[in-house]
């Protein structure tokens, strides 16, 4: 059985977009002046891949292989953009880089975590690499 969630966007009176994640662990975000903003939805997609990969790594380090000790985790995502055959902007690729500070005595456990992660990826990157089906429905009110 499929599960899912609902994220809602509302345009505020001043034109800003408010995105409500309907989740107590994630604050609502406001995107100011979306027509002229340097912020883009591609930032949210890249952040989702970054958060999922990092969260998956934390899960594997803390739950699946609890003896794989580490000091800290830091990550970034690098996105490359291009244009499709209709000259519309697309995300060509994303590269998520995760740095984990692992003490020497825990390197062997960490290698096992890396192998698990490389084999299975995280939910978001696995979905992106598989090609997510997106249906769009626009209604007049």
C-alpha positions as CSV (number, residue, x, y, z in Angstrom):
1,X,0.0,0.0,0.0
2,X,1.3,3.4,-0.9
3,X,1.8,6.1,1.7
4,X,2.5,9.8,1.2
5,X,2.2,13.2,2.5
6,X,0.7,16.6,1.6
7,X,2.8,19.8,1.3
8,X,0.8,22.9,0.6
9,X,1.8,26.2,-1.0
10,X,-0.1,29.4,-0.6
11,X,0.6,32.8,-2.2
12,X,0.4,35.4,0.4
13,X,-1.1,38.9,-0.1
14,X,2.4,40.4,-0.7
15,X,3.1,37.8,-3.4
16,X,5.4,35.7,-1.3
17,X,5.0,31.9,-1.4
18,X,4.4,30.1,1.9
19,X,5.2,26.4,1.9
20,X,3.6,24.4,4.7
21,X,5.2,20.9,5.1
22,X,2.4,19.8,7.6
23,X,5.1,18.4,9.8
24,X,5.9,19.4,13.3
25,X,9.6,18.8,12.7
26,X,9.8,21.1,9.7
27,X,9.0,24.8,9.8
28,X,6.9,26.5,7.2
29,X,9.1,28.4,4.8
30,X,8.5,31.6,3.0
31,X,10.0,32.3,-0.4
32,X,10.1,36.1,-0.9
33,X,9.2,37.5,-4.3
34,X,9.3,34.2,-6.2
35,X,9.3,35.9,-9.6
36,X,12.5,37.8,-8.9
37,X,14.1,35.6,-6.3
38,X,17.4,34.0,-6.8
39,X,16.0,31.1,-4.8
40,X,14.5,28.3,-6.9
41,X,12.6,25.1,-6.5
42,X,15.8,23.4,-7.7
43,X,17.3,24.4,-4.3
44,X,14.5,22.5,-2.5
45,X,15.1,19.4,-4.7
46,X,18.8,19.5,-4.1
47,X,18.2,20.1,-0.4
48,X,15.9,17.0,-0.3
49,X,18.7,14.8,-1.8
50,X,21.2,16.3,0.6
51,X,19.0,15.8,3.7
52,X,18.0,12.3,2.7
53,X,21.5,11.1,2.0
54,X,22.8,12.6,5.2
55,X,19.9,11.3,7.2
56,X,20.3,7.9,5.7
57,X,24.0,7.9,6.6
58,X,23.2,8.9,10.2
59,X,20.6,6.1,10.4
60,X,23.1,3.6,9.2
61,X,25.8,4.8,11.5
62,X,23.6,5.1,14.6
63,X,21.0,2.3,14.2
64,X,22.2,-0.3,11.7
65,X,25.8,-0.3,12.8
66,X,25.8,1.3,16.2
67,X,29.5,0.4,16.8
68,X,30.5,2.6,13.8
69,X,31.5,5.6,15.8
70,X,32.0,9.0,14.2
71,X,32.7,12.5,15.5
72,X,30.7,14.6,13.0
73,X,29.0,14.6,9.6
74,X,29.1,17.4,7.1
75,X,27.6,17.3,3.6
76,X,26.9,19.4,0.5
77,X,25.2,19.0,-2.9
78,X,26.6,20.3,-6.2
79,X,24.0,20.7,-8.9
80,X,24.6,21.2,-12.6
81,X,22.0,22.8,-14.8
82,X,21.5,22.7,-18.5
83,X,18.7,23.2,-21.1
84,X,16.6,20.6,-22.8
85,X,15.7,20.3,-26.5
86,X,13.1,23.1,-26.0
87,X,15.7,25.3,-24.4
88,X,14.0,25.0,-21.0
89,X,16.1,24.8,-17.8
90,X,16.7,21.4,-16.3
91,X,18.8,19.9,-13.6
92,X,21.4,17.8,-15.4
93,X,22.9,16.2,-12.4
94,X,23.4,16.4,-8.6
95,X,26.4,15.2,-6.7
96,X,26.0,14.7,-2.9
97,X,29.3,14.8,-1.0
98,X,29.2,13.6,2.6
99,X,32.2,13.9,4.9
100,X,32.2,11.8,8.1
101,X,34.9,12.3,10.7
102,X,35.6,8.6,11.7
103,X,38.2,7.7,14.3
104,X,40.8,5.3,13.0
105,X,39.6,2.5,15.4
106,X,36.1,2.5,13.8
107,X,37.1,2.6,10.1
108,X,36.3,-1.1,9.5
109,X,32.7,-0.6,10.7
110,X,32.4,2.6,8.7
111,X,33.4,0.7,5.5
112,X,30.5,-1.7,6.1
113,X,28.1,1.3,6.4
114,X,29.5,2.8,3.2
115,X,28.9,-0.5,1.3
116,X,25.4,-0.6,2.6
117,X,24.8,3.0,1.6
118,X,26.3,2.6,-1.9
119,X,24.2,-0.5,-2.5
120,X,20.8,1.0,-1.4
121,X,21.1,4.8,-1.6
122,X,18.5,6.9,0.2
123,X,14.8,7.2,-0.5
124,X,15.0,10.5,-2.5
125,X,18.2,9.7,-4.6
126,X,16.8,6.2,-5.3
127,X,13.6,7.8,-6.5
128,X,15.3,10.5,-8.6
129,X,17.6,7.9,-10.2
130,X,14.6,5.8,-10.9
131,X,12.7,8.7,-12.5
132,X,9.7,10.0,-10.4
133,X,6.4,10.1,-12.2
134,X,4.8,13.5,-11.7
135,X,1.2,14.2,-12.6
136,X,0.1,17.8,-12.8
137,X,-3.5,18.9,-12.4
138,X,-4.4,22.6,-12.7
139,X,-7.9,23.6,-11.6
140,X,-9.8,26.8,-12.1
141,X,-11.6,28.1,-9.0
